[in-house]
Amino acid sequence: MGVGLWSPLKGMARVAVDFALPPRCAGCGTVADEPDAFCPTCWPSLDWIGQGGCERCGLPLAATEAAMCGRCLADPPGLDRIRAALAYDELPRQVALKLKYGRKVGLARTMARYMAPLKGERPGEALVMPVPLHRSRLWTRGFNQAGLVARELGRIWKYPVDPYMLERTRKTPPLKGMSGSERKRTVAGAFRLRDGVSVKGRDVILVDDVFTTGSTAEACAKVLHRGGARQVELICWARVVHPAQLMR
């Protein structure tokens, strides 16, 4: 079959698939107006954070003209910049869980679509990498949800993606329900750069689904800075804004 004929046929096939499988809302699953989006019912329940808030960690700052939050002023995080698309709540949580455990891998595109505008300005490209899973968890689940989102972001940004440069050297217990200090102790020393790789002088964008206390991402950033990374930022789907949500 000639190339000239293949392109129209490919386009017709895509139209047929779109007609048979119309786009669905990433939240409730009803038919949506466009792919990788939310319906008019779900949209108002989403609390978008975006580029506002503390210039370092992105935490929303209400009724203040301060550029940085008190926590970052008193104890700057190891991450040079943190940004999240949404405040962590029921709907963002369900989207993340459907990707992570429900194998709705198409949701990685949805998450990346709203995370993509959050990257910082830089003169050159950055290296994109997901927060890694331990190999035993990767074997059980079959994929790293952060890796799927990182791949989509790399495609949008046209930045290189490497899901293997950073590795988790030991399996850690689930952090759900732990305090911030407990989480920090649990993940300490759990990551390393693979032998023979270098991030010296590079900007690195870490990608994750949910940011809670930041203990895991901070542990990753510590390793990357020790390896010579110039700047390490984290971009995630949702972040905990209210401490009570850490227990969910």
Secondary structure, DSSP 8 states (H G I E B T S, - for coil): --HHHHHHHHHHHHHHHHHHS--B-TTT--B-SSSS---TTTGGG--B-TT-S-TTT-----S---SS-HHHHHS--SSSEEEEEEE--HHHHHHHHHHHTS--TTHHHHHHHHHGGG----SS--EEEE----HHHHHHHSS-HHHHHHHHHHHHHT--B-SSSEEE-S-----TT--HHHHHHHHTT-EEE-TT---TT-EEEEEEEEESSSHHHHHHHHHHHHTT-SEEEEEEEEE--SGGGGG-
